[in-house]
Amino acid sequence: MDQQIQKAQEVVDRLEHGAPAFGAATPTTATWRRNVVDWHPDQGGDSRLWLRRNAAYQLLVAWYEFNRAS
C-alpha cells in the first residue's frame, strides 16, 4: 500500500509542476476518438469500462483546461 501511495504522490508532484502525469504516453484527443467507437457499449464495449474511461477522459480534459487558464 505504501508503494501505491508513493507512486500516486509522484504523479501529483509531476502534475503540480506542469509535467504530464505519465510521460509521453498521455492520452490525446486523437487517441480517444480513434478508440471511442470500439469502446462504446452500443458497439459491444463493456458499459462499466466505458463509464470509467469516459470519466477519466473528462478529468484529463478538465485538468488541461485548468492548467491553460492558470
C-alpha positions in Angstrom: 0.0 0.0 0.0 2.8 2.4 0.8 4.2 1.9 -2.7 0.9 2.8 -4.3 0.7 6.0 -2.2 4.2 6.9 -3.1 3.5 6.4 -6.8 0.4 8.5 -6.6 2.3 11.2 -4.8 4.9 11.2 -7.6 2.2 11.7 -10.2 0.6 14.5 -8.2 4.1 16.2 -7.9 4.6 15.9 -11.7 1.2 17.4 -12.4 1.8 20.3 -10.0 5.0 21.2 -11.8 3.2 21.1 -15.2 4.6 17.9 -16.4 2.5 15.2 -18.0 1.5 12.6 -15.4 2.7 9.6 -17.4 5.4 10.9 -19.7 4.9 10.7 -23.5 2.1 8.1 -23.1 -0.6 10.6 -22.0 -3.8 10.1 -23.9 -4.6 12.6 -26.6 -7.9 13.6 -28.2 -6.9 11.8 -31.4 -6.3 8.5 -29.4 -9.6 8.9 -27.7 -11.5 9.5 -30.9 -9.8 6.6 -32.6 -10.9 4.1 -29.8 -14.2 5.6 -28.7 -16.2 3.7 -31.4 -14.8 0.3 -30.3 -15.2 1.1 -26.6 -18.8 2.3 -26.7 -21.4 0.0 -25.2 -23.6 0.3 -28.4 -20.7 -1.3 -30.3 -20.2 -4.2 -27.9 -17.9 -2.5 -25.4 -18.2 -3.1 -21.7 -20.5 -0.4 -20.2 -18.7 -0.2 -16.8 -15.4 0.2 -18.5 -16.9 2.8 -20.8 -18.1 4.9 -17.8 -14.6 4.7 -16.2 -12.8 5.6 -19.4 -15.2 8.5 -20.1 -14.8 9.8 -16.5 -11.0 9.6 -16.8 -11.0 11.4 -20.1 -13.3 14.2 -18.8 -11.0 14.6 -15.8 -7.9 14.9 -18.0 -9.6 17.4 -20.3 -10.7 19.5 -17.2 -7.1 19.3 -15.8 -5.6 20.5 -19.1 -8.1 23.3 -19.5 -7.5 24.4 -15.9 -3.7 24.5 -16.4 -4.0 26.5 -19.6 -6.2 29.0 -17.8 -3.8 29.5 -14.9 
